[in-house]
Amino acid sequence: MMNKDLPRWATGFVMPVLNLLSALLVTALVIHLLGESPTESLAILVNSAVVNPEGLSYTLFYASTFIFTGLAVSIAMQAGLFNIGAEGQMYVGGLGLTWAMLAFDSSLPAIVLIPLGIAGAAVFGALWSFLPGYLQAKRGSHVVVTTIMFNFIASQLMNFVIVKYMIPDGEQNPASRAFAAAAEMPRLNQWFPVLGETPLNISFFLAIIALVIYGVVVSRSAWGYKLRATGLNQHAAHYAGIRISKMIIVVMLISGALAGLGSVNSIMGSTHYLSLNFVGGAGFIGIAIALMGRQNPIGIFLSAVLFGALTQGGFDLSLEKQNIPPEMVILVQGVIILFCGAMENMYGPAIAKMLKLKK
C-alpha cells in the first residue's frame, strides 16, 4: 500500500500529528542538551502563548499573517506550483498598501481608506507574482528559481524606495511616516478588554474569511476542479480542455495577492507605517504552514496558530530560560519544516503495514 492509497484520516491527520510530535521530540532533545528542562520549557511556552489571554491574543495576531502566507503557498501547490516567493510578495504588497495610505489617509474616511489599503496590498502582491507565473507558463522557467530571485529583488527594491523616498525629513529611522488614525485597523480589545493592549485586529476575521473562500473555491467550484486537475496531471488537464498557461498565471496572481494581504495585519493592524524587513520571515513560514496543513483550510488554520504560538511563546521562553536563545524558535520552525516537508511520508509505510495487519 502506497502513501497515496492510505485513507484520508491517515494522510490528513495522523501523519501530520506524528511529524509534529517528532519535531517536538527533537526540539526537546536540543533543550535538554542546552541544560534546561523540556517539560518546564513546554509549560512556559503553552502558558505564554495559549493559557494567558494576552499571550493568546498575540498568538492569533501572528497567526493572522501566517494564514495569508500559508494560503498563498497552498493555492499555488494545488496547481503543482511551489511558490516560495510569498516573502517578497508580502513585502511589495506592503508597499502598495502604504502608497494608498500616504496618498489618501488625510482625505478619506476609514470606511473607504481601509478597503483601499487592502486592495493596494492585494494588487501589488499579485503584480509581483505575475512575472514568475508568466515565465513559468510561457517560457518554461521554473517558478521556484524565479520566486527565489524575486525575493531578493523585492528586498533590495524596498530598501531603495523606503530609504530614498519614504523617510520623513529629519528622521533617521528607515520607515515611512505614521498613518493617520483613519488608516488603523480596529483592534479587538475595543470589544474584548481581556485581550489587553495587544495588536490583534479585525485582520484575524479577514483571514478566516479567506480560509472559507479558499476551501469553497478549491473543493466546491468548477474552477477549483480545474485547479486541482492541473496540479495532479498537467498533460491530462490539457487534453481535458484546460488552458494550462492561463491557469498557471491566474493561480500565481491569486497566490501573490494572498501573500500581499499578509501585510495588512502587520502594517495597518500593528505598526501603522512601512518599515524595512517588516515581513520578518512570514513568507517562508507560509511554506511550512502549507506543507503541514496539507493545503486544507482547517489544517492551514491550525498550523498558523501553532506557528503563532511558537513565535509568541518563544519570546517569553528565551526571557525565562537564559540558556535558550531567541533563535530557538527558528530552530523549531526549521525542524517542523523538515519533518512536515522533506520527511512528510516517513510514517506512511508503518501506517500502511498496520492497516494491512488489521485486515
N, C-alpha and C positions, 0 to 999 in steps of 0.2 A: 504494500500500500504506500503510495507516494504521498507527500505532504499535501499536494493539491487534491487528493482524494479523501483527506481527513474531513470529518464533519465540521460544520461552520463553528460550532461552540468550541471545538478544539483549536482551530486556527485563529478565531476571533477573540477568544477569552483565555483559554488555558495556556497556550504558548506565550502570549504577551505577559501574563502573570508570572510564569516560570522565568522568562527572560528578565523581568524586572527584579524578581527575587534573587536571581543570580548576580545581577548588577549590584544590588544592595549587599549581598554577601561579600563580594569583592571589596566594596566600599568599607564594610565593617572590618575586614582584614586590614585594610590600609589604616583605618583609625586606630586599630589595636597596635599596629606597628609604630604609630606615632606616639604611643604611650597613653592613650585615652580609652575610656570605656565605650564600646559601641552602643550598649544599651542606654547609657546615660546620654550619649550624644543624640541617639534617635529620639529619646524622650524630650530633649531640649528642642530639637527640630520640629517635632509634632506639636508641642505646646506653643511654640513661637509662630508656626505657620497655620495651624488649624484650630486649636483649642481657644487661644486668645482671640477675642473678636477683632481687635485692631490688627493683629497679625493675619487673621483670615481675610480681612479687607485688603491688605497688601497682596496676599496670595492671589486673590481674584483680580486685583488690579494688574499684576504681571500676566496672569492667565488671559486677560482680555486681549493683550497684544499678541500673545503666543497663539491664540485661537486663529487670528487672522493670518499669521505667517504659516501656521500649520495647514490651514485651508489652502493657502497659495501653493504650497508644495503638493498637497493631496490632490487637488483638481488636475494639476499637471501630470501627476503619476497615474491618474485614471486614464489618461491618453497615452501612457507609456513614455512620458517625458519626465526627466529628472531635473526640475528647475531648482538649482541651488543658488539662484540669484536673488532670492527674496530679501537678503540683506541690503543689496544695492537698490532694489525696487522700493523698499520701505524708506530708504534714505531719500531717494528722489521724490517719492510721494510726500514726504515731509516738506520738501521744497515747494511743491505745488500748493500744499495747504498753507504754508507760510506766506507765499506771494499773495494768495487770496486774502489772508488776514491783514497783511500790511497795507494792501490796497483799499480795503473796504471796512476795516474794523471801526473806523471813526464815523462812518456814514450809514451803515446798515444795522438794523436791529438783530438781536440774537437769533430770532426765528428764521431769518434769511441767511445770516452770516454763518451759522454752524453748518447747515446743509451745503453751503457754498464751499466751506473748508473741506468737508467730507468729499465732495465731488472733485475738488482740486487734488486731494491726495490720491483718489482712485484713478483719475485721468493721468496724472504724471507717473504713477506706478505702472499703469498699463503701457504708456508710451515708452518707458524704459525697457519693458519686456518685449516690445514689438520687434525690434531688430533681431534679437536672438531667435525669436519664433520664425521670423521671415527667413533668416539664414538657414534654419533647420528645414523649413518647408520647401524652399525654392533652390537652395544651394547645397543642401546636404551637410552643412556644418553642424557638428554635434552640439546640442543645447547645453550640455554640461560644460564644455570648453568655453562657449561664448558667455554663458551666465557667470562663470568664474571671472572672466576678463571684465565683464561689465560691473562686477562688484568693486574691483579695483578702480575702474574708471569713475564710477559713482563717488567713491571716496575722495579721489583727487578733485573731481568736479565740485563737490560740495565744499571741500576745503577752500578752493579758489573763490567760489561765489560768496560764501559766508565772510571770509576774510576781506575780500575785495569790495563787496557791495553792501553787506548787511550789518556790519558792526557800526553802531551809532557813533557819531563824532565824540571824541574824548573818552571813549570806552576802550578797555583792553581785553575784556572777555570776548572770545571768538563766538559770538552769538548775535542773533537779531535782537531788535528791541522787543520788549514785552508787549503782548497783545492787549487791546482794550478789554474791559470786563465782559463785554458782549460776546467775545470770542471764546470764552471759557465754557467748557462742558460742565453742566450741572453735576455736582457731586452727590453721591448717595447719602452722605452723612447729614445732608439737609433734612432727609426724611427718616433716617435711622441714626440717631445720635450715638448709639452704642458703638458704631464703627470708628468713632474718634476722628481726629484730624488726619485723615488718610485721603489719598488722591483717587480712590475708587469712584468712578463716574458712570454716566449712562452709556459709555462705550461698551461696558460689560453687556448690556442688553442688546446693543448693536451686534456684538459678537455672537450672542445666542441666536439672534435673528438670522445672521449669516450662516450659522450652522444648520438651522432648519431649512433655509432656502437651498443650501448645498445638498442636504440629504434628499429633499424632494426632487430637485432637478436631476441629480445623478441617478437616482434609483426609480423615479416615477415618471420621467418625461421621455418623449421620443428622442430629444437631443441628447439626454443622458445615456440612452441606449447606444446611440451612435458614438458617443464619447467612450464608453466602455468597450465597444466593439473595436474602436481604433486602438485602444490600449492592449487588447487581447491579441489582435492579429490585424496588422495594417493591410496586408495583402487581401485577406478575406473581406475586410471592411471596404476596400477599394472596389472589389468585384460586386459588393452589395450596393454600390452606388454612392458611397460616402466619399466626399472630396477631402482626401487626407491633408493636403496642403492647407486648405481653408480651415479645417478642424484644428490643426496644429497652431496656426496663427491666432485663431479665436481663443483657444484654450490658454495660450501664453498671455494674451491680453487680459483675460479674466484673472489669471494667476497673478500677474503684475498688479492689477487693480486691487486684489485682496491684500497683497503684501503692502501696497501703498496705504491701505486703510489701517494697517497696524500703527501708522504714525499718528493717527487721530487720538488714540488713547494716551500716547506718550507726550504729545505736544499740546493739544487743546485740553486734554484732561489733567495734565500734571504741570509741566514747566511753563507753558504759555509763551514760549519763544523757541526758536530753532537754534540748536547748538551743535557743535561738532560731535560726531560719534554718539548721537542720542540713541541710535539703534541698539547699541550695546550687545550685539550678537543675537538679537531676537530672530533674525532671518535664518541663522544657522540652527537655532533651537527648533524652528519650524520643521526642519528636516527630521529631527528626532521625533517630534510630535506626530508627523505624518506616518513615519515608519512604525512607531509604537501603537498609534491609534488605528493602524491598518486602513487608513483612508475612510474610516467610518465616523460619522458625526459624533456619536456618543464616545467612541474611542478617542477622537481628537479632543473633545472637551475634557475627558478625564486625564489625558496626557498633559494638556495645557495646565490644568490645575496642579498636577503633580510637579511639573517644572516650575510653576509659580511658587509652590510650597518649598521646593528646593532652593529657589532664589531667595525667598523671604527667610526661611529657616536657617539657611547657610550664613546669613549675615549675623544673626544672634549666636549661632553656634561658634563662629570664629571669635566672637567677643567673649563668650563664657569659657571657651576651651582654648587656652593660649597656644597649645601645641597644634591646633588645627587651623591652618591658614585659610584666608578667604577663597583662595584658588581651589579649595576642596570641592566647591560647588561645580566648578568647571570639570574637575576630575569625575565627579559623579555623573554629570551630563555626558561626558565622553564615554564612560563605561556603559551607560544605558544605550547610547547610540551604537556601541559595539555589539551589545547583546541583541538589541532590537533591530539592527540593520544587518551587519555582516554575518552575524551568527543567529539570525532570527529563526532559522529552521533547525537549530541544534537539537531540540527536543522532539522534533517531528517523528523520526524513526522509532524512538522509545514509545511515544504515544500510539503510533500505528501498531507496534508489536503488542502493547497492552490490549488494544481493541480487538486484535486477532485472537488473543488468548481468551477473551470473554465470549467470542462467538462459538 
